[in-house]
Amino acid sequence: MTLIASSLFWLAPASARQPGTGLYGTVTKSPTSPVCVAGHPCGAVAAGVRVEALRGSTVVVHTTTGRRGGYRLRLSPGRYVIRVLGAFRGGRRAAIVRAGGWTRLDFRLDTGIR
């Protein structure tokens, strides 16, 4: 599997109510039909997609998105590659992050429908 894109993010705490360190967010996919119509969503949540955190080439933690496309990864402070796996053509599928609190990181995936 190849990484499509990488970005460096410095993460700040998102909430004092959640102890620990990690990432959370939503994975969406689009388009979901060949023709987008005004007033109708052309995208959807990506339920059941695997999200992984790697250090080097080792997966240290992973999860699967829920029915609303949400995920949460508890991470120790440090640098990680976060990747989303699935049969998608494009969109951001990977990011390099430095975890240091709870921070939101969303992914938008291209289904390739044209």
N, C-alpha and C positions, 0 to 999 in steps of 0.2 A: 504494500500500500504506500502511496506517495502522499506527501504533504502538498496541498494545493497552494497555500499561502501562509506566511508567517508574519506575525506582528508582535512587537514587544509592548507589554502592558505593565505598568507599575500599579499594583493594586492597593487601594486604601480600604479601610474597614467600611462596610456598608451599613452595619447595624451593631450597636453596642449590646443588643439583646441576645445575639447569637455568639456564644463563646467559641473560641477556636479560630481556625483559618480554613478557607476554602473558596470554592466557586459555586455559583448557581446561575441559572438562566433558562432560556427557552430556545429550542431548536425549531425553526420553521422551514417550510419548503414551498417553492413556487417556480413556475406557474403550475396550477393543478388542472388546467384545461388548455387546449390549444388556442382558444379565443377568450380573452378577458373582457367582461361586460361591465360597464359602469354600474355601480351599486351592488355588485356581487363580488365577494372576495375572490382574488385570483391566487391566493396562497392558503396554506393550512399549517397547523402544527405538525411536527414530525414525531409521532408517537412511536415508541419501540426502537429508537435509534441508540446505538452504543456510543457513549462519550467516555474517553480515556484520558488519564493523566500519566505522562511518561517522564522518567528521569533517564536521560540517555536513551537507550533502546528498550528499557524495562518498563512495563506497565505497572505502576504502583497502586493505582485504584481505578475502578471503572464503575459505570452505572448505565442504566437504560432509561431513556426519557419516558415519562408517564403519558397518560392519555391526553394531557394538555400540552405535551412537548417539553415539560419542565425537567430539569436535572439538578442535582446537588452533589458536589464532590468535596468531602472533608480532606484537607491537605495540611501537611506540616509546612511551616514557612520554608520557602526556597523557590527554585526555578524549575518550571515544568513545561513540557509541550502538551497542550490539550488538543485532542483531535476527535473529530466526529466521523464515525464509520458508516458507510452505506453506499448504495448505488446511485450516487448523485454526480452530475456533470461539473458543477462549479459552485461558486459561492465560497464563503470562508469556511473551510473545513478544519483548519488548524490555527493555533495561536501559541506563541511563547509567552508565558506569564511568570511573574514573580509574586508568589502568594505571600500575603502579610496581613490578612484579615478576611472578612467575607465580602466578596465583590461579585457583581453581576457581569456575565459574559454571554451574550446571545450569539447564535449562529444562524445564518440564512443560507439555505442550500438550493441549488438550481436543479430542478428535476429533468431538464433537457427537453421538456415538451415544447414543441414549436408549431 
